[in-house]
Structures are given as C-alpha cells and as structure tokens.
Amino acid sequence: MLASAIVSNAEGTSGRGLLVLADGVQAAFAAGAVAELARAGVFWRRGAGAGLGAHVAVLALLGEAVEAERRWLRDAEQGSTLLRSRLAAAQQRLGPGTGVVVAPDPWAMDGWLDPAGLAEHLAPEMAGVPERLARAGARCVVAVDDLGTGEAAWVELAELAPEPAGRMLRAAATFPAGWGPEIVVEGDNVRTLWGGVGVALACAPPWRSGQGAWDVVCGFPAPGMARTALGGSLLELMQRRQEARSAAAVGGWVGRPESASLRLIAPEAKAYRAWAARDNAELGAEYPLPWERNGELTASLVRFGAFVARSFMPVSIGKG
C-alpha cells in the first residue's frame, strides 16, 4: 500500500491535517477509515475536503468522525436512499398502480440523483458550522468550482456566515452527473457552484511547507488501477476517467519530496483481497462508482475503510 510515511505516536496525538477526497458512495469508505483513526486517538485541527468527503472532513474536525460513519451505516440500513435517482424518487411519489411511467428529459435535468437524500444527509451541518469549528479550535476548507467564471478554489468555512457556509458545503458535496450544482444568490449576483474531487485536484494542495503531517483519505483507489469491467454507459465512462485522473494526481502529491509527511489511506488491491478473504477478489471489477446504490454495498464500504485504516495504526497511541 502506498504511503509516504507512517506517523509516530507523537505525531498521532499532536493533531494532524486531514484531507478527504470522495464522491458519492465512495465517501462511505472514507467515513469508515476516518472513524477508525479517530477511535485510535488520532485527531485533526486543520482539514480540507472535496465531494462528500468534505462532509466527512468537517465532522472529523468537529470531533464527530464516528457520527459520519454512523450516518453512512444508517443510510445502508435504509437501502442507500442518499443515492436514489430522480426517476426512482418521482416514481415513488406517484405511487404504485398509477399507470404512469416517468421518463427523463436529459436537457432539463441538472443531475441524475435526487437532491432530497443529500439535503437530509447534510441537514445537521447546514447551519452553525463556522461557530462549531471555532469552538473546536479547527479550520476546514472545501473545494468549490464556480461554473460562471471557471475558477476552482478552496473556501474557508470558518470565515463565512452560517448560511453561506452550509451552501458551500452542499456545493462541495455535489459531483458532475450526480447532484446538480448549487445556485447561490448574493444580492444581484447569482453564482452556480459545483464540487467533486476533480475540483480539489484543480487547486494547489491545501498544505504548505512546514504545516506538519497530513492524512490523505481517498474514497477512490489510489494508486490508480486498471478497471477491468467497463460498461458502455457514458456516465460510467466519465466516472472512470475522473477516478483515474484523481488517482494520478494524488500519486503525484505523495511522491513529491515536500510531501514526505503525508500518509495516503485509500482502497488498494492487496488490502481488498485480505478484507474480502478471497484470492480472486478484484478491486478493479468490484469497487463501486460514486452513484452505485444498495444498502449492502454501502455498509461493506464503511467496513472496508475501517479495515484499511487499521493497517496504519501505530502499535500504541494515546488520546490527544
């Protein structure tokens, strides 16, 4: 498994930086990994996130990493309603036996997934995040892309009022072809904001020289790997391409001399075979795309994330 450094006990208890990159259901892996680190006594005072990984990062900085894991497990018990499609949601609202078949209009849809699930998942953090981060002595940036200007940037949540901070978190959580962008009205100015891991990779890394050690938790396989089960769906091909580019960018970060204090925690083929207890377990064929949905899959990703994180644990680690 790729890692630039394994932290010592002293690093683990002095507060590290945390970067979480994950779109859609792949954030379940990140939630399991971050919660397992937190249970071992690792804590963070500065952080960054992209996609739904931004939400995992925020909760971790608030000291609620286990809560992020709990929400993903709850979603799994409910059949992964977070990733329900707009079509499924519309058909459910119509009810059975209506004789009406819902057909999508691809020119009018701003995303494939139903926004109601995302709103429910983020609801507790949509207000008061800046104040809560300040009380925790933490800072967090999220990756947001302004579609009007084409500019991608890290946005510091602690510097915003509660409502704009919540909107930025919602914008960061979205990803192309998943949920539609966030429309933000600021006086006479209307901004269309989008997120996803690709936005973070268009920005400079959130750390600077001398900032200490960082944990980089990815929901996608890194280093990159061959995906052996490609389908013909344009959506799937887009996601595979994004995943490969993201893995390559993260590998470039970890390989730089100035990034020697990073450790990368991500899905990896050898770990997947060990966790699945099958010699023929193939990460490239079995690991899900962001929009794939079912409760069993979601729960397994949480458990796999925790399994991978345990391999990074020091022999003993005290509470911070």
C-alpha positions as CSV (number, residue, x, y, z in Angstrom):
1,M,0.0,0.0,0.0
2,L,1.3,3.4,-1.0
3,A,2.3,5.7,1.9
4,S,5.0,8.3,2.2
5,A,5.2,7.9,6.0
6,I,3.7,6.2,8.9
7,V,3.1,8.5,11.8
8,S,4.9,8.1,15.1
9,N,2.9,8.1,18.3
10,A,3.9,11.8,18.9
11,E,2.5,12.9,15.5
12,G,-0.7,10.9,16.0
13,T,-1.5,12.7,19.3
14,S,-0.4,16.3,18.4
15,G,-3.1,17.0,15.8
16,R,-2.6,16.3,12.1
17,G,-4.1,17.7,9.0
18,L,-6.9,15.8,7.2
19,L,-7.8,15.8,3.5
20,V,-10.7,13.7,2.5
21,L,-11.5,13.2,-1.2
22,A,-14.5,11.1,-2.1
23,D,-17.6,11.4,-4.4
24,G,-20.9,9.7,-3.7
25,V,-20.9,6.3,-2.2
26,Q,-17.1,6.2,-2.1
27,A,-17.4,8.6,0.9
28,A,-18.6,5.6,2.9
29,F,-15.1,4.1,2.6
30,A,-13.6,7.5,3.8
31,A,-16.1,7.7,6.7
32,G,-15.1,4.2,7.9
33,A,-11.4,5.0,7.7
34,V,-11.6,8.3,9.4
35,A,-13.8,7.0,12.2
36,E,-11.3,4.1,12.8
37,L,-8.4,6.6,13.1
38,A,-10.4,8.7,15.5
39,R,-11.2,5.7,17.7
40,A,-7.5,5.1,17.9
41,G,-6.8,8.6,19.2
42,V,-5.9,10.5,16.1
43,F,-7.4,14.0,15.9
44,W,-7.2,16.9,13.5
45,R,-7.2,20.6,13.8
46,R,-6.9,21.6,10.2
47,G,-8.6,20.0,7.3
48,A,-9.9,20.0,3.7
49,G,-12.4,18.0,1.7
50,A,-14.0,17.6,-1.7
51,G,-17.1,15.8,-2.8
52,L,-19.0,14.1,0.0
53,G,-15.5,13.7,1.5
54,A,-15.9,17.4,2.5
55,H,-18.7,16.4,4.9
56,V,-16.6,13.6,6.4
57,A,-13.7,16.1,6.9
58,V,-16.0,18.6,8.6
59,L,-17.4,16.1,11.1
60,A,-13.9,14.8,11.9
61,L,-12.7,18.3,12.7
62,L,-15.7,18.8,14.9
63,G,-14.7,15.6,16.8
64,E,-17.6,13.7,15.3
65,A,-15.8,11.3,12.9
66,V,-17.8,8.4,14.3
67,E,-21.0,10.3,13.6
68,A,-20.1,10.4,9.9
69,E,-19.6,6.6,10.0
70,R,-23.0,6.2,11.8
71,R,-24.8,8.2,9.1
72,W,-23.5,6.0,6.3
73,L,-24.4,2.9,8.2
74,R,-27.9,4.3,8.8
75,D,-28.2,5.0,5.1
76,A,-27.1,1.5,4.4
77,E,-29.9,0.1,6.7
78,Q,-32.4,2.2,4.7
79,G,-31.3,0.8,1.4
80,S,-28.9,3.7,0.4
81,T,-31.6,6.4,0.0
82,L,-28.9,9.0,-0.3
83,L,-28.1,7.9,-3.8
84,R,-31.7,7.4,-5.0
85,S,-32.2,8.5,-8.6
86,R,-34.5,11.3,-9.5
87,L,-36.6,8.8,-11.5
88,A,-37.0,6.5,-8.6
89,A,-38.0,9.3,-6.3
90,A,-40.6,10.6,-8.8
91,Q,-42.0,7.1,-9.4
92,Q,-42.3,6.7,-5.6
93,R,-44.2,9.9,-5.2
94,L,-46.6,8.8,-7.9
95,G,-47.3,5.6,-6.0
96,P,-48.0,2.1,-7.4
97,G,-50.7,1.3,-9.8
98,T,-50.9,4.7,-11.4
99,G,-50.1,3.5,-14.9
100,V,-47.7,6.5,-15.3
101,V,-44.2,5.8,-16.4
102,V,-41.6,8.6,-15.6
103,A,-39.3,9.4,-18.4
104,P,-36.3,11.7,-18.0
105,D,-35.7,14.8,-20.0
106,P,-31.8,14.9,-20.3
107,W,-31.9,18.5,-21.5
108,A,-33.7,19.7,-18.3
109,M,-32.0,17.5,-15.7
110,D,-29.2,19.1,-13.7
111,G,-28.2,15.8,-12.1
112,W,-29.1,12.1,-12.0
113,L,-29.5,11.8,-8.3
114,D,-32.4,13.0,-6.1
115,P,-31.4,16.1,-4.1
116,A,-33.7,15.3,-1.2
117,G,-31.3,12.5,0.0
118,L,-28.3,14.8,0.0
119,A,-30.3,17.5,1.8
120,E,-31.2,15.1,4.6
121,H,-27.6,13.8,4.9
122,L,-26.2,17.3,5.3
123,A,-29.0,18.9,7.3
124,P,-27.4,18.9,10.8
125,E,-24.3,20.7,9.3
126,M,-26.2,23.3,7.2
127,A,-26.2,25.9,10.0
128,G,-23.7,26.8,12.6
129,V,-20.6,25.1,11.2
130,P,-18.3,28.2,11.4
131,E,-19.1,28.7,15.1
132,R,-18.7,24.9,15.8
133,L,-15.4,24.8,14.1
134,A,-14.2,27.8,16.1
135,R,-15.3,26.2,19.3
136,A,-13.3,23.1,18.4
137,G,-10.2,25.2,17.5
138,A,-10.3,23.8,14.0
139,R,-10.3,25.1,10.4
140,C,-11.6,23.5,7.3
141,V,-11.6,24.4,3.6
142,V,-13.8,22.8,0.9
143,A,-13.3,22.6,-2.8
144,V,-15.8,24.5,-4.9
145,D,-15.9,25.3,-8.7
146,D,-17.7,28.5,-9.9
147,L,-19.2,27.4,-13.2
148,G,-19.7,31.1,-14.3
149,T,-16.0,32.0,-14.0
150,G,-14.5,28.6,-14.4
151,E,-12.5,29.2,-11.2
152,A,-11.8,26.3,-8.7
153,A,-10.8,27.3,-5.2
154,W,-10.6,26.2,-1.6
155,V,-13.2,28.0,0.5
156,E,-12.6,28.5,4.2
157,L,-15.8,27.7,6.1
158,A,-14.8,29.5,9.3
159,E,-14.7,32.8,7.5
160,L,-18.3,32.6,6.3
161,A,-21.6,33.3,8.0
162,P,-23.6,30.1,8.9
163,E,-26.0,30.0,5.9
164,P,-23.3,30.6,3.2
165,A,-21.0,28.1,4.9
166,G,-23.8,25.5,4.7
167,R,-24.3,26.3,1.0
168,M,-20.6,25.9,0.3
169,L,-20.6,22.5,2.0
170,R,-23.6,21.5,-0.1
171,A,-21.9,22.8,-3.3
172,A,-18.7,20.9,-2.5
173,A,-20.6,17.6,-1.9
174,T,-22.0,17.6,-5.4
175,F,-20.3,16.0,-8.3
176,P,-20.8,16.1,-12.1
177,A,-23.6,13.8,-13.3
178,G,-24.6,13.2,-9.7
179,W,-26.4,16.0,-8.0
180,G,-27.0,19.3,-9.7
181,P,-25.0,22.4,-8.8
182,E,-25.8,24.8,-6.0
183,I,-27.4,28.1,-7.0
184,V,-26.2,30.9,-4.7
185,V,-27.9,34.3,-4.8
186,E,-25.7,37.1,-3.3
187,G,-27.6,40.4,-3.8
188,D,-27.8,40.9,-7.6
189,N,-25.2,38.3,-8.2
190,V,-26.2,34.7,-8.9
191,R,-23.5,32.0,-8.8
192,T,-23.6,28.4,-9.9
193,L,-21.3,26.3,-7.8
194,W,-20.3,22.7,-8.2
195,G,-18.0,20.3,-6.4
196,G,-16.5,16.8,-6.5
197,V,-13.0,15.5,-6.1
198,G,-11.9,16.9,-9.5
199,V,-12.3,20.5,-8.2
200,A,-9.8,19.8,-5.4
201,L,-7.3,18.4,-7.8
202,A,-7.6,21.6,-9.9
203,C,-6.4,23.5,-6.9
204,A,-3.0,23.6,-5.2
205,P,-2.7,21.1,-2.3
206,P,-4.2,22.5,0.9
207,W,-1.0,22.2,2.9
208,R,2.1,24.4,2.8
209,S,5.7,23.7,3.7
210,G,6.2,23.4,7.5
211,Q,2.5,22.7,8.2
212,G,3.2,19.3,9.6
213,A,1.8,15.9,8.9
214,W,-1.4,15.2,6.9
215,D,-3.7,12.2,6.4
216,V,-5.0,12.0,2.8
217,V,-8.0,9.7,2.8
218,C,-9.4,8.8,-0.7
219,G,-12.6,7.1,-1.5
220,F,-11.3,6.0,-4.9
221,P,-8.4,3.5,-5.5
222,A,-5.0,5.2,-5.2
223,P,-2.6,4.5,-6.7
224,G,-4.6,4.2,-9.9
225,M,-5.5,0.8,-11.2
226,A,-7.0,-0.9,-14.3
227,R,-10.8,-1.0,-14.3
228,T,-11.5,-4.3,-16.0
229,A,-15.3,-4.2,-16.1
230,L,-16.0,-1.2,-18.2
231,G,-19.6,-0.7,-19.4
232,G,-20.9,1.3,-22.3
233,S,-22.7,4.0,-20.3
234,L,-21.4,7.5,-20.9
235,L,-21.9,8.2,-17.2
236,E,-19.8,5.3,-16.2
237,L,-17.0,6.2,-18.6
238,M,-17.0,9.8,-17.3
239,Q,-16.7,8.5,-13.7
240,R,-13.9,6.0,-14.6
241,R,-12.0,8.8,-16.3
242,Q,-12.4,11.1,-13.4
243,E,-11.3,8.4,-11.0
244,A,-8.1,7.6,-13.0
245,R,-7.1,11.3,-13.2
246,S,-7.8,11.8,-9.5
247,A,-5.6,8.8,-8.6
248,A,-2.8,10.0,-10.8
249,A,-2.9,13.5,-9.2
250,V,-2.9,12.1,-5.6
251,G,0.0,9.8,-6.5
252,G,1.9,12.9,-7.7
253,W,1.3,14.7,-4.4
254,V,2.5,11.8,-2.4
255,G,5.6,11.3,-4.5
256,R,7.0,14.8,-4.0
257,P,9.8,15.5,-1.6
258,E,7.9,18.3,0.0
259,S,5.1,15.9,0.8
260,A,7.2,13.5,2.9
261,S,4.9,13.9,5.9
262,L,1.8,12.7,4.1
263,R,0.2,9.3,4.5
264,L,-2.3,8.0,2.0
265,I,-5.2,5.8,3.1
266,A,-7.2,4.5,0.1
267,P,-8.7,1.4,-1.4
268,E,-5.9,-0.9,-2.7
269,A,-6.0,-4.3,-4.4
270,K,-4.0,-6.3,-1.8
271,A,-5.9,-4.9,1.1
272,Y,-9.2,-5.6,-0.7
273,R,-8.3,-9.3,-1.1
274,A,-7.3,-9.6,2.5
275,W,-10.6,-7.9,3.7
276,A,-12.8,-9.9,1.3
277,A,-10.9,-13.1,2.3
278,R,-10.9,-14.2,-1.4
279,D,-7.9,-14.7,-3.5
280,N,-9.9,-13.8,-6.6
281,A,-11.4,-10.6,-5.1
282,E,-10.7,-8.0,-7.8
283,L,-10.9,-4.3,-6.8
284,G,-10.8,-3.1,-10.4
285,A,-14.0,-5.0,-11.2
286,E,-15.9,-4.9,-7.9
287,Y,-15.2,-1.5,-6.4
288,P,-18.2,0.8,-7.0
289,L,-18.6,4.1,-8.8
290,P,-19.9,7.1,-6.9
291,W,-23.5,6.7,-7.9
292,E,-23.9,2.9,-7.4
293,R,-26.6,2.2,-4.8
294,N,-27.6,-0.6,-2.4
295,G,-27.5,-0.9,1.3
296,E,-25.2,-3.9,1.4
297,L,-22.6,-2.2,-0.8
298,T,-22.7,1.0,1.3
299,A,-22.2,-0.9,4.6
300,S,-19.4,-3.0,3.1
301,L,-17.5,0.2,2.1
302,V,-17.7,1.5,5.6
303,R,-16.2,-1.7,7.0
304,F,-13.5,-1.9,4.3
305,G,-12.4,1.7,5.1
306,A,-12.1,0.8,8.8
307,F,-10.1,-2.3,7.8
308,V,-7.6,-0.3,5.7
309,A,-7.2,2.4,8.4
310,R,-6.2,-0.2,11.0
311,S,-3.2,-1.2,8.9
312,F,-1.9,2.4,9.5
313,M,-2.2,2.3,13.3
314,P,0.9,2.7,15.5
315,V,1.4,-0.1,18.0
316,S,0.0,2.1,20.7
317,I,-1.4,5.6,20.5
318,G,-2.7,7.8,23.3
319,K,-5.6,10.1,23.4
320,G,-5.0,13.7,22.4
